[in-house]
């Protein structure tokens, strides 16, 4: 047997010895692994039962096709359009991306909470009394007996939490995304109460449509006032014709905005109170606790035997 074969044979033996030593260490410490893992898993799982259940409400929306809205108005305002010379045809306008960004903005959240008085239900809720369908509020945030905010954290004023802090929290429980399969917009809101989750999600949709509708109406009205002043100033027929066409477009915009409550988004699947909770998933909590604890125990035993033992032998 040459030198190289001897070295390979010794290497294989060393590997076998190392594996045998590892299995021996784990076998000796199996009780520690089993009892520690079971204890911590049972402890963490038991603690998870003190966490309130969470419920997620869903809504599916599609962007409103402005061209189809104008087509519906053409018959309704046919006489008026003929008399005033208004052209009710309009191109398709997809404003869904604009709507999604508005939903994600702090300004929209601030208006939503202030205008609908949602701060208490959203931020101070501790858990939901299912039998009586009542919200139980966190006593460290809101004193229900004295009806007073008692939140004592940075940026809170007289016990009232900062809207920017609540907004950061809200971004963790509210999501808006475009479905990869259908292209529709999906809204999701998580809350301790399924009824509050559905109610707030409905309010969000209504507020978005209302906000964009009123904004477009105001903008169109201001444009009309400006265009009328410009029309009265000029005597050139071509200029007047062009300005009148621009004025007609603004009139069409106002007519569209006033024709339907679903201005920017149309509800395909409205939110509703779900019966099944969305969290916490106690089975997953138990599984990952068991897995992580087992791995930690194994590494602890190997580390203790290989490194501490070597240090003791060295001394």
N, C-alpha and C positions, 0 to 999 in steps of 0.2 A: 504494500500500500504506500503510495507516494505521499509527500508532505501535504499537498493540496487536498487529497482525499481525507487525510487525517483531520485537517482543519474543518472541513465540511462536516465530518462525522461528529466532531466535538461541538460544532455550532448547533447541530440538530439535537444533540443530547442536552445542551444548555437550554434550548428552547423548550424541550420536553420537561426539563426540571422546573423552568420558570412557570410553565402552564400548570404543572402538578402542584407547585407551591401556591399559585393563585387560587386554584380550586380548593386546596387544603385550608387556606386562610378564610375563604368564603364559607367553607363547610363548618369551620370552627365558629364563625360569627353569624351563622344562619339564624340563630335565635334572636340576636340583636337586630338583624335586618328585618325579620318577620314581625317581631313585637313592636319595634320602633315605627315601622311602616304602617302597621295596622292602627297603632295608637294615634299617630299624627293624622292619618286619613280619617279616622272616626271623629277626631277632634275638629278638624277643619270642616268636615261635612256637617257636623252638628252645629257649628258656628254659622254655617251658610243658611240654616233654617231661621236664624234671627234676621237675616236680610229680607226686606220686603219683596214680594213678587213684582215684576215689571210686565207691563202689557204694551204691545206695539200696534198702533193703528196705521192702516195703509190707505192711500188714495192714488188713483191713476188718472192722469190728466192728459189732454191733447191740446195743442195750440189751436186757437181759433183761426180759421181761414177767412181773412177779411174779404176776399173776392166772393165767397159764398154768402157772406152777410150782405154785401151790396146787391147780389142777385136777388135776395129775398126782399130787399127794400125797393127794388125797381118796380115791382107790381104795386106795392103799398103806396108809393109816392109818385105814381106814374103821371097823374094829372099835375101835381105840383112841379115835377121835374120838367114837364113839357112847357108849363107856363113860365117857369123861371129859367129854363134852358140849362138845367143841371144834368150833368152826365153821371149816372149812378154806377157805371161800370168801374171796377177797380181791380188792380193786380193783386195776386196772392202775396200775403205778408206774414211771414213766420217770425214771431217775436218771442219764441220760447226761451231762447238763450238770454234775452233781456230779463224775462220773468224769473228765470233761475237765479240770475245774479242778484236781482232785487230781493228774492227770498233769503239769500245768504247774507244780506247786508245788515249792519248794525242799525241803520236808520229805520229799516222796515221793522226789525224786531222791537225797537224802542216804541214806534207808533203802535205796533200790535199790542204790546203790554200795557201801555198807558191808556190808549183809547178803549180797550176792552177790559181793563182792570184784571189782568191775568197773573200779576206777580205773585200773589198769595197762593193760588192754585198750582202754579208751575213750580215755584222755588221752595215753598215752605212745606209742601206735602211730605209727610213721613211714611205713611202707609195707608192702605185702603181697607176700611171695614166692609167686607163683602156682604155680610148679613144685612146690615142697615144701609149699605151703599153711601157711606159717609167717609169723608177725608179726615184723617188724623194728622194734625200739623206738628212739626218739630218744635218742641218747647224752647229750644235754643235759638230758634229763628223767629218764631211768632208766639206771643202770649195770647192764647185764645180767650182766656177769662177776661183780661183787660183790653182785648182787641188792640194790641200794640206790638209793633216790630221790636225785637230785642236782639237782632243780629249784631254781634260785636266782632267784626273783622275789619281788616284794612279797607279804607275807602267807603265804608258804610257811614251814613249820616243819620243821627238820631235813631239808630237801630235798623234803619231801612237799608237793605243791601244795594250796592252800586249796580246800576243797570249794565255796565260793561262787564262786571264780574258775572252777573246772571247770564249775559249773552254768551260768555265763554262756556258756561255750564250748559246753556241751551244747545250749543253746537254739537255737544256730545249726545244729546237725546233726539235731535231733529236732523233729518237728512233729506236732501233733494237730489235726484239723479235722473239721467236719461237711460232708459232700458236699452241694452245692446241688441235685444231681439226685436222689439217692436218700435223702438224710437220714442215711445211715450214717456212722459215725465212721471216719476214715482216719488211720492212724498211719504215719509215715515216719521212717526212721533212716538217716543217711549215715555210711559208714565206709570206711577204706581196704581192709577185708576184707569181702566179701559174706557170708561165714560168720559173722563177728562181728556184723554188722548184723542178720542174721536171728535169731541166738541171743539177742542183747540185747533185741530187740523181743519175742520170745517171753517172756523173763523179765519184761519190763515188764507185759505183759498178765497173766501169772500173779500178779505181785506186787500189781497193782491189785485183782484179784478176791479175793486172799487178804486184803489189808489191809481192804477194805470188809466182807468176810464176818466177819472176826474182830472188827472194830469193832462191827458190828451185833449179833453174838452176845453180846459183853461188855455192851453197853448193855441188851440184852433181859434178860440174866441179872440185872443189877443192878435193873432195873425189877421183875422178878418177886419178888426178895427184898423190895423195898420194898412192893409190893402185898400180899404175904403178911402182912407185919407190920401193914399197915393193915386187912386183913380180920380179923385176930385181935383188933384193938382195938375194932371196931364190932359192935354187936348189931342194927343196923337192917338189915332184909332187903333193902330197895331199894339201900342203899349197898353191901352185900355183893355183890349181883347186878351192880352197875355195875363194882365193882372186879374181880370175877371175869371179866367180859367184857374188861376191859383186860388182865388176866393172860393170857387166851386169845390175845389179839392178839400178845403177846410170845412166847408158846409157838409160835405160827404162824411168827413171824419166825425163830426159832431153827431150826425144821424146814426152812424154805426155805433158810436159809444152809447147813445141813448136807447138803442134798439134791444139790447140784451144785457142781463146781469153777468153773463159769462163772456167777458170782454177779451181777455188775453188767453185764458185757459178754460177749456170745457171739461167738466167732470165726467169721466167714463166709468169710474168705479168709486163711489163715495166712501168716505171713512165710516167705520162702524165699530162699536165696542166688541173687542175680541174676547172669546171665552178662555182660550188657551194662553197661558203666560209665555212671555218671550225670554224671561230670565228671572232669577239666576238658574243656569243649567247645573243642578246639583250632581247629576251623574258625571258630567264632564269634570266638575270640580273634584269629585272623589277619584276619578280615573287619573287625572294629571297630578293630584297630590300623591297618590299611590306610586305613580311612575317616578316622579321627581325625588320623593323620599327614598325609594329603593335605590336609585342611582347614587344619591348622596351617601347613603349608608355603605354601599359597595366601595365607593371611592375613599370614604373615611377609613374603612378597614384596611384597604390596600396602602393608603398613605401612612397610617399608623404603623403597620408592620414593616414597610420598606424603608421609610425615612426615620421614624423614631427609633426603630430597632438598630439601624445603622449608626445613629448618633450614640446610642447606648453602648454598642459594641466598640465604637471608636474611643469612648471615654474609658 
